[in-house]
Amino acid sequence: VGVPSEVLKIVTEVCPELLLRMYNACLRAGIFAKQWKTACLVLLDKGKGDPNLPSSWRPLCKLDTAGKGFEKPLLLRLLPAIEQAGDLSAKQYVFRKGRSTVHA
């Protein structure tokens, strides 16, 4: 999906300000690129059970690497303000430090 992670790694090493300018432009314009919202579903065989049964497979969603690179700093900027305002439900476990969906 989108730009291969290998290419983004090279760009980050050679010219990190290029990605920074792109992300800052997206922030200023309020844009989250359409391809960053698209996931590629891959089914992984669990290696046990009948492969003809859905329960023998584990879904994995591959997200766009550039989108993930944009989301993390955005989350780090927004989360403290949201938590301080008390706008998160006590049932919100995903993307919160010290919590996971296992606790839900």
C-alpha positions as CSV (number, residue, x, y, z in Angstrom):
1,V,0.0,0.0,0.0
2,G,1.5,3.4,-1.0
3,V,5.2,4.0,-0.9
4,P,7.2,0.9,0.1
5,S,8.7,1.1,3.6
6,E,12.2,0.5,2.1
7,V,11.9,3.7,0.1
8,L,10.7,5.7,3.1
9,K,13.6,4.3,5.2
10,I,16.1,5.5,2.5
11,V,14.4,9.0,2.3
12,T,14.5,9.3,6.1
13,E,18.2,8.5,6.1
14,V,19.2,10.7,3.1
15,C,16.7,13.6,3.3
16,P,14.6,13.5,6.5
17,E,13.5,17.1,6.0
18,L,11.6,16.0,2.9
19,L,9.2,13.8,5.0
20,L,9.0,16.5,7.7
21,R,7.9,19.1,5.1
22,M,5.3,16.7,3.7
23,Y,3.9,15.9,7.2
24,N,3.9,19.5,8.2
25,A,2.1,20.5,5.0
26,C,-0.5,17.8,5.7
27,L,-1.0,19.1,9.2
28,R,-1.4,22.7,8.0
29,A,-3.9,21.7,5.3
30,G,-5.7,19.2,7.6
31,I,-5.1,16.4,5.1
32,F,-4.7,12.7,5.8
33,A,-3.9,11.2,2.4
34,K,-6.5,8.7,1.1
35,Q,-4.0,6.0,0.5
36,W,-2.9,6.2,4.2
37,K,-6.5,5.2,5.2
38,T,-6.4,2.0,3.1
39,A,-5.3,-1.3,4.6
40,C,-4.3,-4.5,2.8
41,L,-5.8,-7.5,4.5
42,V,-3.6,-10.6,4.6
43,L,-4.7,-13.9,6.1
44,L,-2.0,-15.9,8.0
45,D,-2.4,-19.6,8.5
46,K,-2.2,-20.4,12.2
47,G,-0.6,-23.7,11.3
48,K,-3.1,-25.8,13.1
49,G,-6.5,-27.1,12.3
50,D,-8.3,-27.5,9.0
51,P,-7.1,-24.8,6.6
52,N,-10.6,-24.8,5.1
53,L,-12.1,-23.4,8.3
54,P,-12.0,-19.6,8.9
55,S,-10.9,-20.3,12.5
56,S,-7.6,-21.6,11.1
57,W,-6.6,-18.2,9.8
58,R,-5.5,-15.0,11.5
59,P,-6.3,-11.6,9.8
60,L,-3.5,-9.1,9.5
61,C,-4.1,-5.6,8.2
62,K,-1.1,-4.0,6.6
63,L,-1.3,-0.2,6.8
64,D,0.6,2.4,4.8
65,T,4.0,3.1,6.3
66,A,3.9,6.8,5.5
67,G,0.5,7.1,7.2
68,K,1.8,5.3,10.3
69,G,4.7,7.7,10.3
70,F,2.3,10.6,10.3
71,E,-0.1,9.1,12.9
72,K,2.5,8.6,15.7
73,P,3.6,12.2,16.1
74,L,0.0,13.3,15.7
75,L,-1.1,11.0,18.5
76,L,1.7,12.2,20.7
77,R,0.5,15.8,20.2
78,L,-3.2,15.2,20.6
79,L,-3.4,12.5,23.4
80,P,-2.2,14.7,26.3
81,A,-4.7,17.4,25.5
82,I,-7.5,14.8,25.1
83,E,-6.6,13.1,28.3
84,Q,-6.4,16.3,30.2
85,A,-9.8,17.4,29.0
86,G,-11.2,14.1,30.1
87,D,-12.7,13.4,26.7
88,L,-11.6,9.7,26.5
89,S,-13.9,7.0,27.7
90,A,-12.6,4.7,30.5
91,K,-13.3,1.9,28.0
92,Q,-10.8,3.3,25.5
93,Y,-7.9,0.9,25.5
94,V,-6.3,1.2,22.0
95,F,-3.5,3.7,21.6
96,R,-3.2,4.4,25.3
97,K,-0.1,3.9,27.3
98,G,-0.2,1.0,29.7
99,R,-3.4,-0.4,28.2
100,S,-4.2,-2.8,25.4
101,T,-7.2,-4.6,23.9
102,V,-6.3,-7.5,26.2
103,H,-7.5,-5.4,29.2
104,A,-10.8,-4.6,27.5
